[in-house]
Amino acid sequence: MKYTLAIDQGTHASRAGLFDESGALVDVCSKAISLDRLSDTHIEQDADEIIQSVRYVTDTLVSSVSEPDTIVACGFASQRSSVLAWTPKGTAVSPVLSWQDTRGASQLCELRQHEGRIQRISGLPLSAHYGASKLHSLLVQSSQHKDLRLSPVASYVLFHLLKEQPYIVDHANAQRTQLFSLAELDWSRQLAELFEVPVSALPMCVPILSDTKQAHGHLTESDIPLTAISGDQNAAIYSDAELDTDTALINIGSGAFILRPLGQYADSDSLLTGIRCSDSHSVQYLREATVNGAGSALTWLEENHGVSDLWQQLPVWLDEIARPPVFLNTIGGLGSPWWRNDIGAVFLPCDNSQATLAAEAVAVIESIVFMLTVNLTLMQSEQPLNRLHISGGLSQLDGLCQRLSDLSRLPVQRTEQTESTSRGIARLAAGRPEQWCRQRTESFQPASSLPLEKRYQYFCENLKRP
C-alpha cells in the first residue's frame, strides 16, 4: 500500500492526515496552537509554536508507518493572509500576524484612489485582512534587520519543513498578500510600490503543483517529496470529485468561505477572484466570498458570556429557539461584499425575540447563514448555481445546513468528512486521482420558512452596503 501525507496548518491547530491509494483517511494527528487577541485589530500567533506543531504532527504520522518509503507524496496547505518577518537563517523577528489582524488599515486610506487598479491586478478588493498592509507594518517595525524576509506563514513553515530550506510560496498563498498579479503569476511591481513592500524581500512564486521528479522539496530526514502547496480553502475545493461551475463549496471554520470554479477568468467588483490550481503549464481560477465571523464569532460569544460549551448545546438550541434576535455579525470585520470595519457587533430585537444566551447563539449561527446567502445571491447573478457542498466544523450542525438550504433555495450536500482541506491537499499531491473514493453525503432540501426569511430581510436592511 502506498500513502499520501497531508499537512494542514490552520488557525487553531496543525493537522496531518495519511490517505491510502483509494483516498481513504487511515490515520490523523492534530496539535492545537494558540491565538492571541491583543485587541480587535492586533491578532497574533507564535511562529515557533506553529513550527513545533507542524513538526509534531508530521513526525508522528511518518513514524507510524512501518515502511516510510510507502509515503510517496506530501501536500501542504496553510492558513492564508497570515504573515511574518524573519531572517534568512530562519529566525522569526515578529509574531505571525493572523489573517484576522488588521493593524495595517491606516495605510489603506492613502490607497483608496488606486482601489480599482489594485483589484484588477490582484483579484482582491482593498482590505487590511490581506497581507500587503501587514507586511508593510512589519517592514517599518523591523527596519533594523538586514536582508529581512517578508512572507506568508507558508514560506516560513516550508523553510523549516523541507531539507532544501527553500524560500518559496505557491500561487494561491502569494495571491492573498494582495501583491501578486493574476495575469503575470508573479509579484506585481506596481502593487509592491503602492504598498511600499520591496519585491526583494518576498519569496519566489511557484505553481501549486509539482511532481515527484521535480518536487518543491523533500521533508527533513526523509525522501518524501512535497508535490503540492496551496492555501487551505483553495485546497478544500479538491476534497472530492471535481466541482462543476454550477456547484459551490462552502467551508466553515474560524471563517466561512464560498468557492466556485470559474470556467475562465472573469473580474468581479464585489467578490474575490482567486487561483484554484496551477502547474507549470496551466492555471485555473475560482470565484470566492468570505465571511470573517464564523467559528470566531462563536468564540467571541463564549468569551462575552464566560462559557465554553456552546458547541455541545447548539444542536438542541437550533431546534428549539423559535424567536432569536438578529445579529449584525461584524466579528473580524465585514468581508464580502461589504468590506467594512466601521460597524460594531450588535443583537437587534425582532418580533418579540428572546434575549437569552441560547437565543443569541442561534442568532450567531443565523448571521453566518445570512452573510453566506447574500454572497450566494451575488454569485447567482453571475451564473446560476444548482447545488451547494458544505464542509468544515460548523457544517456538522443540521440546523445551519437546513437554514442555508431554505434561504438559498438550493440543495445542500454535506460531506461525511468535515476536514476537507486535508483531503483536498492530499488529492492534489497524489495527482488528483479519479479512482479516489467518493465521500458519502447527506442532503438538505430547501423548504419554506417565513420567520427565517423575515429575519434575513431585517438583517439585510440593517447591513446595507455603503
VOVOTOR-786005 format. One record per residue: x, z, y of N, C-alpha, C, O in turn; residue in one letter. Coordinates in steps of 0.1 Angstrom, whole numbers, plus 5000, padded with zeros to 4 digits. Atoms other than C-alpha are relative to their C-alpha. Layout:
// residues N
XZYXZYXZYXZYA;...
***
This chain:
// residues 466
500850004988500050005000500950005012501950075013M;499350014987501249915035499150065011497950055010K;500749934990500250105066500449965014501549905016Y;499850024986499950065104499850135007498850205005T;500149874992500650365127499549975014500049885020L;500550014987498650405158500350135008500150245003A;499849884991499750635187499249985012499349885019I;500950004989497250715213500350125009499950245006D;499649894991498550915243498950015011498849935020Q;501249994991495351035261500150115010501250185011G;500049904990494451265289500150144995500950225001T;500149875005493751575269500850034987501050144982H;499249995013495751505237500749884997500449775002A;499350115006498251285220499550004985499550104979S;500550025013496951145187500849894992501449804999R;499450115008498450945158499149984988498550084982A;500950035011496450775131500849904991501549814995G;499450095010497550595099498949924993498049984988L;501050095005495550295088500649924988501749874989F;499550085011495750115055499749855002499249815013D;500150154999495549735048498649965002498349855007E;501450034999491749745048499550055014498350025017S;500449954987491649915082499450144999498850195009G;500649865002490550255068501050105005502250095003A;499149894995491950565085500350104989499450164983L;499649925011493850755059500650145004500750234996V;499549874995495451035080500050005015500149895021D;500049994986495351165115500650135004500650234997V;499449884994497251415137499750005015499849905021C;500249994985496451545172500750125005500850234999S;499349894993498251765197499450015014499649925022K;500649984986496451905228501150015010502250065008A;499149994988498151875262499250055012498050035012I;500649934989497352055294499849905012500549805013S;500350084988495851905326499950105011499050195011L;500049904989496552095359499249945012499749855018D;500850044988493852055386500450095011499850205013R;499649924989495652185416499050005012498950105019L;501050024990492952055439499149884996499449824985S;500950125003490251785440500949875000500549784993D;499350124999492951535448501450004993501949904990T;498849985006496051675431499850044985499550164983H;500349975014495751655393501249954992501549834992I;498750035005498951665373500150044985499350114979E;499649965013500451685338501550014999502349955007Q;498649985002503851785325500649894991500149874980D;499550125007505951485314500750044987500549974977A;499349955012508051685289498950044989499250024977D;501149965009504851825273499449884993499149884981E;500550125006503551475268501049944990500549904979I;499150055009506751355252500150094987500150034976I;500049925012506851655228498849984992498949984979Q;501250015008503251605218500049864993499649864981S;499950135006503851235211501050004988500749954977V;499049995011506951315190499450084988499650044977R;500649915011505051585171499049924991499149924979Y;501050075008502151365160500649884993500249854982V;499450125006504351065153500850054988500750004977T;499249955011506851265132499250064989499550044977D;500949945010504051445114499549894990499549914978T;500650105008502451125102501149924992500949884980L;499050085007505650935094500650084988500850034978V;499449915011506951235073498950024989499350064978S;501149985010503551245055500049894989499449904979S;500050125009504250905039501250024991502450034996V;498949985009506450935008501049895001502249924999S;499050114998508050595015499849955014498949865016E;500250044986508350545053500149855002499449805011P;500050144998509150175048498749934997498549814999D;501350065002505550125038499250005013498149935014T;500650014987504650175075500749885007501849885011I;499450134996505149815086499949965014500549875019V;500250034986503949825122499550125007498950215001A;500549894992503150055150499449955013500049855019C;500650034987500950035181499950125009499750235004G;500049894991501050245212499049975011499149875018F;501050014989498150305237500150125008500450235003A;499849894991498250525267498950005011498349905014S;500949984988496050665295500649915011501849905014Q;499650094990496150415323500050065014499350175016R;500049964986496850465360500750145002500650195013S;499249884999498850785353501549965002502049884994S;498750054997502350755368500950125003500550235004V;499049904997505550945374501349945005501549825005L;498650044995509150925389501050064990500850184987A;499049955010512150955366501349935002501449835009W;498750064999515850875363500349914989499649924978T;499650095011517550605342500450084988500450024977P;499749925012518650885319498850064993499050134983K;501249955006515050975311499650135005498750204998G;500449874995514751285332498949995010499049925021T;501150014990511351325350500450085012500950205011A;499849934988511751425386498750025008498750075019V;501349974995508051455392499150034989499450004977S;501149995010504951565373499449864998499649775006P;500950125002502751295358498850025009498150115007V;501250004992500151215384498949934992498949824989L;501150055009496951175364499249895007499349875019S;500850114995494750875367498950055009498349985017W;501049944992492251115383500650055014499850085023Q;499349964988494851205410499849905012499949785009D;500250104989494051055445500850045012500450025023T;499249954989496751215466500549885010500949915021R;499550114992497850865479498949945009499249835014G;501150074993494450795495500349975015499749875020A;499850034986495750815531500749875002500449815013S;499450134998497850505526499049895000499249795006Q;501050115001494750305518499349975013498949865015L;500650034987493350345553500749895007500149815014C;499350104994496150125565499949874993500349764999E;500050135008495549865538498649944999498449844993L;501450055001491749815543499949865005499149784999R;500150144995492349495563500549904990500249784991Q;499550095010494149355532499250014987499649964977H;500749965012491549475507499649884991499849884979E;500450125007490249125498501249944993501049904981G;498850065006493748995492500550084988500950024978R;499649915011494649295471499249984987499749984976I;500950015012491649255448500249864994500149854982Q;499850145006492148875444501350004992501349934981R;498850015007495748925433500050094987500450054977I;499949905010495349245412498850004990498950054979S;501349995008491749215399499450135002498450164996G;500449864998491249575412499650025014500349985023L;500349964986489349705442500950115005501550184997P;499149904994491349915466499650144997498550185001L;500449875004491350265451501350094998502350044993S;498949905002493650575451500150044985501150104982A;499949965014492850615414501149914993501749964983H;499050095006495250325406501450045004501550135013Y;498749944999498950375405500849975013501650065017G;499150054988500250195437500250115010501350145014A;499949904989499450465463500750134995501350205002S;499449885006500550745439501549974999502350065001K;498650035002503850565432500750005014501850055015L;499549994986504350535470500350145004501350175010H;499849864996503850905475501150064992501950154997S;498949955008506250975446501449955006502450035006L;498850054994508850755463500450075012501650105014L;499749934988508550935495500550144997501550195003V;499649875004508851275478501450014993502150114994Q;498850005008511751175456501149915005502049864998S;499150104994513750965480501550044999502449965001S;498649965001516951175475500649964987501849964985Q;499550055013517251035439500449865001499749775006H;499650145001519250715434499549944988499350004978K;500550085011518150445411498750064994498650074982D;501249945004514750605409499149904992499049784996L;500950085007512350475383498650045003498350165003R;501449974996508650455393499149924990499249804989L;500750085011506350365364498750074995498550194998S;501149945008503150425344500650094989501850084986P;499549915010503450705319500449934987501249984980V;499650075012503650445291501449975000502149984989A;498650045000507050335302500950124997501950114990S;499349875002508350695302500050044985501050074979Y;500149965014507050765267500849904991501449944982V;499350105008508350435253501550025000502250004990L;498649974999511850515266500550104991501550094985F;499749895008511850835247499649984985500250044976H;500650025014509950705216500849904992500949904980L;499350115006512050395209501550015000502150065010L;498649995001515650385197500849915010501949955015K;499350094990516450095221499950055014500650005023E;500249944987515350305251499749895011500449895021Q;500350114990513750005270499350065012498750165011P;500849964988512350025305499049885001499349795008Y;501050115001509249815299498650065002498450185001I;501449974999505449815305499249884996499649775000V;500950115005502749605289499249955012499050025022D;500850064989500549375310498850095004498450095015H;501249924998497449605306500350125009499650155019A;499749894992499149915319500649975014500450035023N;499550054987501049725346498949975010499150005021A;501150044991497849585360499450125007499050115018Q;500749894994496449935366500850075010500350175016R;499349954988499150005391499549945013499850005023T;500450084989497549755414501249935007501149895019Q;498950074995500949605419500349874992501349804994L;499850115010500549335392499149885003498049905007F;500750124997499548975397499449944987500149914977S;500650065011496948845372500449864997500449814986L;499750145001497948495379501449984995501749894987A;498650015004501748545375500450084988501450064982E;499749915011501548815348501450075002502250084993L;498749934996504348995366499750085013498650065019D;500149934988504849225396499849905012500549805013W;500350084988503449085428500950055012500750175016S;499149964989506049095456499150035013499450115021R;500949974989503149075481499450145000499450215010Q;500649875002501449385467501150115001500850215007L;498949904999504749575464500450025014500650135018A;499749994985505449505501498950085007499250165015E;501249944994501949615511500050154997499850235006L;500049865004502249945492501350075002501550195000F;498649954997505949985501500650074987501150184987E;499449965013507050025464501049894996500549784994V;499050105003510249845456499949954985499850034976P;500250065014509949605426501250044992501150054980V;498849965008513549705416499850134993500550164983S;500249875006512150055407499049994988498850094981A;501150015010509449915384500649954987501649884987L;499650045014509749845346499849854999499149795006P;500250145004509949495331498749984993498350064984M;501350025006506549355323500149924987500949824987C;499950075013506049245287498549984995497650054999V;501350025005503049105268499550124991500350204987P;500549905008500749335249500549994985500850094979I;499750035014501549175215501449954999501949875007L;498750055004504949125200499849964985498749934981S;500150025014505749055163501150084993502050145000D;499149925007507749225136501549955001502450034999T;498750054999510748995141500650025014501850045016K;499649984986510849035179499250115006498450095015Q;500849894996509349375183500350055014501450025019A;499749934987509149575216501150104998501750145008H;499049905003511449825199499750064986498750024980G;500249935012511650055169500050155002500850205010H;500149864999510750415165501350074997502050034988L;498749935002513650655168500150054986499150114980T;499749955013515250745135499149934989498949994979E;500750085010513250475117500149855004500649825014S;500050154998512950095114498649955002498349835001D;501450044998509150095122499949925013500349985024I;500050084988508649815147498750035008497650045003P;501149984991506449865177499549865004500249795011L;500450144998504349545178498949985010498549875013T;501150014990501549625203500150125009500350245005A;500149904989501449825236498849965009498649855012I;501250034992498249855256499550125007499950245004S;500849894994496050075278499050044990498649974981G;500949955009493650295260498749934999498349894988D;501350075000490450115270500249864996499449804988Q;499850135004491949775266500249994985499749894979N;499950005015492849865230498750024993498449974983A;501349965006489450015223499149884997498349884987A;500850115002487849675226500249924987499449844982I;499650075012489649565194499750094988500250074977Y;500249905011488449865173499249944988499350004977S;500850065011486149645152500149855001501149795007D;500050144999485349275149500049955014499650035023A;499950054987486049055179498650005007497649955002E;501250004992483349115206499749865006500649795010L;500450124994481348815218499850035015499750155019D;500249984985480848765256498650065003498450105014T;501349954997477248875252499950154995498850214995D;500049865005478349225240501050085009502150035012T;499149924992479849505260500350134992499550184984A;499649885006481849805247499950115010500550105021L;500049884991481150145263500850114993500450154982I;499249905006483850405256500050125009500350115021N;500249894992483150755268500950124996500850174985I;499149885003485951025270499950085013498850125018G;500049924988487051215301499449915011498749975020S;500750094992485950905320499249904991499449914978G;500750105008483550625308500349865005500549845017A;499650134997484350265307499149894993498849914982F;500750115005482349945302501049885000501649855010I;499150115001484449655289499249884993498649894983L;500750125005483149295283501049895000501649865010R;499150115001485149005271499649895010498449865011P;500350124992485348705295500549884993501649884988L;499650135006485348355282501149945007502049875001G;499050064991487548255311500250095012499250175015Q;499849924989489048425341498949985011498649865014Y;500950014989486548505369500150125008500250235003A;499949894991486648715400498750085000497750034996D;501249924998484248995408500250085013501350145015S;499949934987483549165442499950154998500550235005D;500349855002482449505428500550064987500750184987S;499449965013483749525392501449964999502049895007L;498650035002487149505378500249884990499449854982L;499550105010488949215361501350054994502250085002T;498849945007491449315335500549914989500049804987G;499450085011493649185307499650064987499850184984I;500449955013492149215273501150004990501350094983R;498850025009495149085254500949905005500549815012C;499150104996498248885259501250004990501550104984S;498850025008501148745239500949905008500749875020D;499050094992504048505248499449875003500049795010S;500650144998501648205247498750005007498349905013H;501450004994498248315260499650145005500350245003S;500549884995496248575278498449995000497949885003V;501549994999492548685276499650115009500350215011Q;500549914990490548865302498850084997498150044987Y;501249925002487849125305499450045013500150055023L;500649944988485349255330499850154996499550184985R;500049865002485349625334499350085011499450045023E;500649914990483449905351500450144996500750174985A;499549875002484450265355499150115005498650105016T;500849884996482650605356501050114999501550144988V;498949905001485150875365499550134995500350204988N;500549875005482951175358499250004987497949994988G;500749995013482051175321500350134994499850234998A;499649875006483651445299500650095011500450215010G;499549924990485451565330498950075009499150185014S;501149944992482051635347499450124992499050214998A;500449885009481051855317501050115002500650235002L;499049904998484352035321499850075014499950205015T;500349944987483552085358498850105000498950205006W;501249915001480152235349500350124993499950234997L;499649885007481652465324500850105009500650225009E;499149914992484252595349499150065011499450185015E;500949944989481552645376499150114994498850215002N;500949905006479452855352500850104991500250194986H;499249915008482353025334499650004985499650114979G;500450015014481252895300500949904993501649835000V;499250095007482952695273499349944987500049884979S;500750045012480252605247498949905003498049894995D;501150094997478152335264499949894989498749864986L;500150115010479052075238499250034988498449954984W;500849965011477552275210498550005002497749984993Q;501449984997474252325228499449875005498149865006Q;500550124994473851975243499049934992498049884997L;500950085008472151805213498650065001497649995002P;501449935000469252065214499549995014498349955016V;500550014987469052065252499549865004498549855011W;500450144997468851685254498649974994497949894999L;501450025006465751705231499050095007497850045008D;501049904995464152005248499749995015498650025019E;500250004986464651975285499349885005499849765004I;500850124996461951755299500149975015499849865020A;500050024985462451805337501450055006501450155013R;498749974994466151815346500149965014499349875018P;499850064986467351775382500749874999501149824988P;499250124999469151465393501450045005501450105016V;498649964996472951505395500749885007500949785000F;499150104993474951305421501450034995502150115000L;498849975007477951285399501249935007501549825004N;498850064993481051235421501250074995502250075002T;498849945005483451425399501149904998500949804991I;498950105001486751245402499849895010500649795010G;500250114990485351025430499149904993499249884981G;500950115006482750745425500849884997501649835005L;499450125004484050455406499249885003498549885014G;500850124997482450115403498550035000498150114992S;499650104990480549975421500150065014500249995024P;500049944987480650235449501450015006501649985018W;498749984995484350315452500150095012500650065023W;500149904988483750625474500550144996500450184984R;499549875001485250965478499450105010499950215012N;500549934988483151085507498750084997498050125006D;501349945003480151235488500350124990501150104981I;499849885009480051585472499050004989497949954990G;500849995012478651655438498850105003499150215008A;501149914997475151805441498849974990498649864986V;501250025008472051865419498849995010498650085018F;501250024992468851735435498750034992498549984981L;501349985007465451875425499149884999499149805009P;500850125002463051615411498850044992499050084980C;501249985007459451665401500050144993499850154981D;500149875006459452045396501150034990500850094979N;499049995010462752025378500550144998500450235007S;499549875003464352325362501450025006502149925009Q;498849974993467352505377500950094991501450184996A;499349925010468952645345501349924997501549815000T;498750075005472452575330499649894991500249784991L;500350105010470752385302499549875008499849765004A;500650114993468852165327501149925008501149805009A;498950064993472052105348500949924990501449814993E;499250075010473952005316499349874996500049774995A;500750135003471251745307500149915012500349795010V;499850084989471451625343501349935001501449825005A;498750065000475151565340500149884990500649784993V;500050105010474651365308499249885006499649765004I;500850114995471851165325500749925011500649805013E;499350074989474051095355501049904995501249795001S;499150095006476650935332499249874996499749764998I;500950115004473850715318499649925012499649795012V;500450084988472650625353501149925006500949805009F;498950084995476050515365500449894991500749784996M;499750115009476650315334498949895002499249775001L;501150104998473250145339500149925012499949805012T;499750084988474050045375501049904997500849785002V;498950105003477249875363499549904990499949784991N;500550105010475449715333499149905007499149785004L;500850094993472949565357500849905008500449785008T;499150104994475749405377500649904990500749784993L;499450085010477349275346499049904995499349784992M;501150095004473949125335499849895010499349785007Q;500250104990473748945368501049894999500749785004S;499050115002476848755359499749924988499749794988E;500350075012475848675324499250104991499750214990Q;500849905008473148835301500850064989501650004982P;499549935011474049095276498950014990497850024993L;501049995011472349115242500150144993499250184986N;499949875008473749445228501250085006502050025013R;498949914996476049745236500650064988499850104979L;499349925009478649905214500550135007501050115018H;499649884993479350265222500950094991500750094979I;499149925008482250495211500550115009500150125021S;499549894992484150795223499350134997498250134991G;500649875003483451165221498650035004497850074995G;501449974996480251185241499049914994497849934994L;500950095007478850895221499350064988498450014982S;500649935011478051145194498750065004498050114995Q;501349954995475151265215498949904999498949805006L;501250095002471951095202499249985013498849875017D;500750004987470251185235500649915010499849855018G;499350094991472851005255499749854996499449775005L;500250145005472650685234498649955002498449845006C;501450054999468850675234499749985015499049885018Q;500350024985468650715272500749885005500149805013R;499350124995471250445277499249874995499149785002L;500850125005469250205254498749995008498349875011S;501350014993465950295272500249945014499449855018D;499850044986467350235307500649855001500149775009L;499450135000469449925299499149904994499349784996S;500950085008466749785277500849914990500449804987R;499250075010469449685252500250094988500350214989L;499749925012470049795216501550065002502449985006P;498749935000472950045214500550024986499850094978V;499549985013475150045183501250095001502250075008Q;498949905000477350355177500849984988500349984977R;499150015012480350315155500250134993500150244999T;499849885008481050555127501250085005501250205005E;498849934996484450635140500150005016500149895022Q;500150004986484450755176501449985007501449945019T;498750024993488250725182500449854999501249814991E;499850155000488150355190501449965005501849855001S;498750044995491450355209501049994989501849894988T;499050005011493550445178499849884991500749824987S;500350115009491750195156500349875007500849785000R;499850134994491949925182501549975002501949854999G;498550034998495749955189500649984986501649904985I;499550035014496349975151499749864996500549794990A;500450135004494449655146500849895008501149795002R;499250094992496349485174501450004994502049894992L;498649995006499649605159500149934987501149874983A;500050065013498649475125499749855001499749784990A;500250154999497949125139498649965000498249854998G;501550035000494149155143499549944988498849844988R;500450065013493449105106498549994999497850095002P;501450025002490048965098499550084988498350124988E;500449935012489949155065499850155002499350224993Q;500349864997489749495082498650034998497749965003W;501449975003486649665070499250035013499750095022C;500949984989483749665095499550154999499350204989R;500549875000482650005106498550014999497849925004Q;501449985001479250135098499550045014500250115021R;500549974987477050155129498650064998497950044989T;501349954999473950345139499449945012500049945023E;500650074988471450175162499050085007498250165001S;501049944992469350295190499249895007499949815014F;500850104995466450075201499350045013498950165014Q;500649964987465050065237498550044998497849974991P;501449965000461850245243499650035015500550055023A;500549974987459750315274500150155003499650234995S;499949864996460550645292499850015015500750005023S;500350004986458750665326500750115008501250095019L;499349904992460151005337501549975001502050005012P;498650034999463650895329500249895010501249895018L;499950114990463150575349499850055014500450005023E;500349944987461750775378501350075005501650065017K;498849934996464850995378501149915003501949935013R;499050104998467050695376499849935014500849925021Y;500250064987465450535407500350105011500850065021Q;499749904990465750865426501550015001502050035012Y;498549995000469450875416500549885009501449905017F;499550124993469950515429499750015015500549975023C;500349994986468150585462500950095007501250075019E;499249914993470350875469501549974999502450045005N;498650045002473550695459500249865003500949784996L;499950144997473250365476501449975004502150055010K;498750044996476350165482500049995015499049955021R;500050004985477550195518499949865006500049845018P;
***
